Amino acid sequence: MRKPSMIAASSAAALATVLVPGASTALAGPTDASGCQYYTDFDFLGTQLSIYNSKVCNGVTQPAYAVIEKVSPTSGVSAVAYGFGIVRYDCQGTTPTTFRFDGDINRQVILNPGTLPCG
């Protein structure tokens, strides 16, 4: 049930930026082929992981599609929350869990919150 991702052109200057758990740095990617620029951010508070995603197309700001994915110990990936704008997921269980993001997001940064404590 994942929507195909829009891939923005790469820029070596921003590609090395890595966000860490609890980080909050909104970064804009370059304009993609459709003329849109994506702004993506995330945070982890308590047991809730959130991604904030928007895009600006022709001067109009609107929510953008985002997916929170859970990565299993065997590297299997499953979408646990998805939608437009602000997407939240309440971490379940007691085992630390690895998450990553997908969707129409800023591809200029590595948005990988990594392994987070759940429960």
C-alpha atoms as an extended CHARMM CRD file, in Angstrom:
* protein
*
       119  EXT
         1         1  MET       CA              0.0000000000        0.0000000000        0.0000000000  PROA      1               0.0000000000
         2         2  ARG       CA              2.9450000000        2.3380000000       -0.5160000000  PROA      2               0.0000000000
         3         3  LYS       CA              2.7690000000        5.2010000000       -2.9110000000  PROA      3               0.0000000000
         4         4  PRO       CA              5.7300000000        5.4140000000       -5.3220000000  PROA      4               0.0000000000
         5         5  SER       CA              8.3830000000        7.8400000000       -4.1260000000  PROA      5               0.0000000000
         6         6  MET       CA              9.3920000000       10.9430000000       -6.0050000000  PROA      6               0.0000000000
         7         7  ILE       CA             13.1640000000       11.1110000000       -6.1610000000  PROA      7               0.0000000000
         8         8  ALA       CA             14.7930000000       14.5200000000       -6.1240000000  PROA      8               0.0000000000
         9         9  ALA       CA             18.1580000000       15.2230000000       -7.7270000000  PROA      9               0.0000000000
        10        10  SER       CA             21.1000000000       14.6080000000       -5.4100000000  PROA      10              0.0000000000
        11        11  SER       CA             23.3550000000       17.2710000000       -3.9690000000  PROA      11              0.0000000000
        12        12  ALA       CA             26.6520000000       16.1870000000       -2.4300000000  PROA      12              0.0000000000
        13        13  ALA       CA             26.5940000000       19.0460000000        0.0860000000  PROA      13              0.0000000000
        14        14  ALA       CA             23.3920000000       17.9430000000        1.8030000000  PROA      14              0.0000000000
        15        15  LEU       CA             23.6690000000       14.1910000000        1.2670000000  PROA      15              0.0000000000
        16        16  ALA       CA             25.9510000000       13.6520000000        4.2590000000  PROA      16              0.0000000000
        17        17  THR       CA             23.5220000000       15.1680000000        6.7860000000  PROA      17              0.0000000000
        18        18  VAL       CA             22.2520000000       12.5520000000        9.2170000000  PROA      18              0.0000000000
        19        19  LEU       CA             19.5010000000       13.0960000000       11.7580000000  PROA      19              0.0000000000
        20        20  VAL       CA             19.6480000000       11.3050000000       15.1060000000  PROA      20              0.0000000000
        21        21  PRO       CA             16.8390000000       10.1570000000       17.4170000000  PROA      21              0.0000000000
        22        22  GLY       CA             15.0290000000       13.1200000000       18.8970000000  PROA      22              0.0000000000
        23        23  ALA       CA             16.5350000000       15.4630000000       16.3100000000  PROA      23              0.0000000000
        24        24  SER       CA             14.4810000000       18.2450000000       14.8690000000  PROA      24              0.0000000000
        25        25  THR       CA             15.9650000000       19.9030000000       11.8050000000  PROA      25              0.0000000000
        26        26  ALA       CA             13.6810000000       20.7600000000        8.9100000000  PROA      26              0.0000000000
        27        27  LEU       CA             15.6240000000       20.7240000000        5.6810000000  PROA      27              0.0000000000
        28        28  ALA       CA             14.4770000000       21.5360000000        2.1850000000  PROA      28              0.0000000000
        29        29  GLY       CA             15.5480000000       19.4920000000       -0.8010000000  PROA      29              0.0000000000
        30        30  PRO       CA             16.0610000000       20.9100000000       -4.2750000000  PROA      30              0.0000000000
        31        31  THR       CA             13.1030000000       21.3900000000       -6.5770000000  PROA      31              0.0000000000
        32        32  ASP       CA             12.1450000000       18.0760000000       -8.2130000000  PROA      32              0.0000000000
        33        33  ALA       CA             10.9560000000       17.4210000000      -11.7760000000  PROA      33              0.0000000000
        34        34  SER       CA              7.3930000000       18.4550000000      -10.8800000000  PROA      34              0.0000000000
        35        35  GLY       CA              8.5960000000       21.8420000000       -9.5670000000  PROA      35              0.0000000000
        36        36  CYS       CA              8.0750000000       20.9860000000       -5.8850000000  PROA      36              0.0000000000
        37        37  GLN       CA             10.4380000000       21.3700000000       -2.9480000000  PROA      37              0.0000000000
        38        38  TYR       CA             10.0320000000       19.0030000000        0.0400000000  PROA      38              0.0000000000
        39        39  TYR       CA             10.4940000000       19.8980000000        3.7220000000  PROA      39              0.0000000000
        40        40  THR       CA             10.9160000000       16.8940000000        6.0180000000  PROA      40              0.0000000000
        41        41  ASP       CA             11.5310000000       16.6310000000        9.7600000000  PROA      41              0.0000000000
        42        42  PHE       CA             11.0310000000       14.0320000000       12.5010000000  PROA      42              0.0000000000
        43        43  ASP       CA             11.1230000000       13.5780000000       16.2550000000  PROA      43              0.0000000000
        44        44  PHE       CA             10.7820000000       10.8690000000       18.8870000000  PROA      44              0.0000000000
        45        45  LEU       CA              9.0560000000       11.7340000000       22.1550000000  PROA      45              0.0000000000
        46        46  GLY       CA              8.2950000000        9.0860000000       24.7450000000  PROA      46              0.0000000000
        47        47  THR       CA              7.2250000000        6.0950000000       22.6650000000  PROA      47              0.0000000000
        48        48  GLN       CA              5.8360000000        8.1490000000       19.7710000000  PROA      48              0.0000000000
        49        49  LEU       CA              7.7510000000        8.5910000000       16.5080000000  PROA      49              0.0000000000
        50        50  SER       CA              6.5590000000       11.4390000000       14.2500000000  PROA      50              0.0000000000
        51        51  ILE       CA              7.4810000000       12.5910000000       10.7580000000  PROA      51              0.0000000000
        52        52  TYR       CA              6.4730000000       16.0230000000        9.4520000000  PROA      52              0.0000000000
        53        53  ASN       CA              6.3750000000       16.3620000000        5.6900000000  PROA      53              0.0000000000
        54        54  SER       CA              5.2730000000       19.1650000000        3.4000000000  PROA      54              0.0000000000
        55        55  LYS       CA              5.9810000000       20.4130000000       -0.0790000000  PROA      55              0.0000000000
        56        56  VAL       CA              5.9380000000       23.7720000000       -1.8080000000  PROA      56              0.0000000000
        57        57  CYS       CA              4.7450000000       23.6810000000       -5.4070000000  PROA      57              0.0000000000
        58        58  ASN       CA              4.4610000000       26.9300000000       -7.3530000000  PROA      58              0.0000000000
        59        59  GLY       CA              4.5130000000       28.8940000000       -4.0870000000  PROA      59              0.0000000000
        60        60  VAL       CA              1.7300000000       26.8410000000       -2.4830000000  PROA      60              0.0000000000
        61        61  THR       CA              2.5540000000       24.8290000000        0.6750000000  PROA      61              0.0000000000
        62        62  GLN       CA              0.6970000000       21.5570000000        1.1480000000  PROA      62              0.0000000000
        63        63  PRO       CA              1.0690000000       18.3160000000        3.1230000000  PROA      63              0.0000000000
        64        64  ALA       CA              3.2080000000       15.6290000000        1.4700000000  PROA      64              0.0000000000
        65        65  TYR       CA              2.9820000000       11.8300000000        1.6440000000  PROA      65              0.0000000000
        66        66  ALA       CA              5.1340000000       10.1370000000        4.3250000000  PROA      66              0.0000000000
        67        67  VAL       CA              5.5840000000        6.5670000000        5.5880000000  PROA      67              0.0000000000
        68        68  ILE       CA              7.0400000000        5.2740000000        8.8660000000  PROA      68              0.0000000000
        69        69  GLU       CA              8.5280000000        1.8210000000        8.2920000000  PROA      69              0.0000000000
        70        70  LYS       CA              9.5740000000       -0.8000000000       10.8330000000  PROA      70              0.0000000000
        71        71  VAL       CA             12.7000000000       -2.8310000000        9.9850000000  PROA      71              0.0000000000
        72        72  SER       CA             12.7880000000       -6.3660000000       11.4030000000  PROA      72              0.0000000000
        73        73  PRO       CA             15.9880000000       -8.0370000000       12.6840000000  PROA      73              0.0000000000
        74        74  THR       CA             16.0330000000      -10.0170000000        9.3990000000  PROA      74              0.0000000000
        75        75  SER       CA             15.8700000000       -6.7220000000        7.4010000000  PROA      75              0.0000000000
        76        76  GLY       CA             12.2330000000       -7.1500000000        6.4150000000  PROA      76              0.0000000000
        77        77  VAL       CA             10.4190000000       -3.8170000000        6.0930000000  PROA      77              0.0000000000
        78        78  SER       CA              6.7660000000       -3.1010000000        6.8590000000  PROA      78              0.0000000000
        79        79  ALA       CA              4.8470000000        0.1810000000        6.7990000000  PROA      79              0.0000000000
        80        80  VAL       CA              3.3780000000        0.8760000000       10.2530000000  PROA      80              0.0000000000
        81        81  ALA       CA              1.9520000000        4.3740000000        9.6250000000  PROA      81              0.0000000000
        82        82  TYR       CA              1.4120000000        6.5270000000        6.5550000000  PROA      82              0.0000000000
        83        83  GLY       CA             -0.4620000000        9.5910000000        5.4410000000  PROA      83              0.0000000000
        84        84  PHE       CA             -0.0440000000       13.2420000000        4.4980000000  PROA      84              0.0000000000
        85        85  GLY       CA              1.5540000000       16.0100000000        6.5640000000  PROA      85              0.0000000000
        86        86  ILE       CA              2.1010000000       14.7260000000       10.1040000000  PROA      86              0.0000000000
        87        87  VAL       CA              2.3400000000       10.9560000000       10.5460000000  PROA      87              0.0000000000
        88        88  ARG       CA              2.7090000000        9.4260000000       14.0160000000  PROA      88              0.0000000000
        89        89  TYR       CA              3.3500000000        5.9280000000       15.2990000000  PROA      89              0.0000000000
        90        90  ASP       CA              3.1960000000        4.7370000000       18.9070000000  PROA      90              0.0000000000
        91        91  CYS       CA              5.9770000000        2.2260000000       19.3810000000  PROA      91              0.0000000000
        92        92  GLN       CA              4.6130000000       -1.1060000000       20.6870000000  PROA      92              0.0000000000
        93        93  GLY       CA              6.2440000000       -3.7390000000       22.9130000000  PROA      93              0.0000000000
        94        94  THR       CA              9.3980000000       -3.7290000000       25.0090000000  PROA      94              0.0000000000
        95        95  THR       CA             12.0610000000       -4.5700000000       22.4180000000  PROA      95              0.0000000000
        96        96  PRO       CA             14.1150000000       -1.7560000000       20.8520000000  PROA      96              0.0000000000
        97        97  THR       CA             12.8780000000       -1.3710000000       17.2770000000  PROA      97              0.0000000000
        98        98  THR       CA             14.5260000000       -0.0200000000       14.1210000000  PROA      98              0.0000000000
        99        99  PHE       CA             12.5560000000        2.4640000000       12.0060000000  PROA      99              0.0000000000
       100       100  ARG       CA             13.0790000000        4.3460000000        8.7600000000  PROA      100             0.0000000000
       101       101  PHE       CA             11.0790000000        6.7650000000        6.5860000000  PROA      101             0.0000000000
       102       102  ASP       CA              9.8250000000        6.7520000000        3.0060000000  PROA      102             0.0000000000
       103       103  GLY       CA              7.2910000000        8.5680000000        0.8510000000  PROA      103             0.0000000000
       104       104  ASP       CA              7.5570000000       11.8900000000       -0.9550000000  PROA      104             0.0000000000
       105       105  ILE       CA             10.3040000000       13.1200000000        1.3510000000  PROA      105             0.0000000000
       106       106  ASN       CA             13.3840000000       15.2760000000        1.0420000000  PROA      106             0.0000000000
       107       107  ARG       CA             15.9560000000       12.8390000000       -0.3990000000  PROA      107             0.0000000000
       108       108  GLN       CA             18.8430000000       15.2010000000        0.3540000000  PROA      108             0.0000000000
       109       109  VAL       CA             19.1300000000       13.9990000000        3.9450000000  PROA      109             0.0000000000
       110       110  ILE       CA             19.2430000000       10.5430000000        5.4330000000  PROA      110             0.0000000000
       111       111  LEU       CA             16.1130000000       10.3310000000        7.5500000000  PROA      111             0.0000000000
       112       112  ASN       CA             16.8400000000        7.3260000000        9.6800000000  PROA      112             0.0000000000
       113       113  PRO       CA             15.8500000000        7.5540000000       13.3300000000  PROA      113             0.0000000000
       114       114  GLY       CA             17.5460000000        4.1880000000       13.8690000000  PROA      114             0.0000000000
       115       115  THR       CA             16.7670000000        1.8700000000       16.7650000000  PROA      115             0.0000000000
       116       116  LEU       CA             14.4460000000        3.4030000000       19.3450000000  PROA      116             0.0000000000
       117       117  PRO       CA             13.4390000000        2.1660000000       22.7900000000  PROA      117             0.0000000000
       118       118  CYS       CA              9.8400000000        0.9560000000       22.8070000000  PROA      118             0.0000000000
       119       119  GLY       CA              7.4740000000        0.2840000000       25.6890000000  PROA      119             0.0000000000
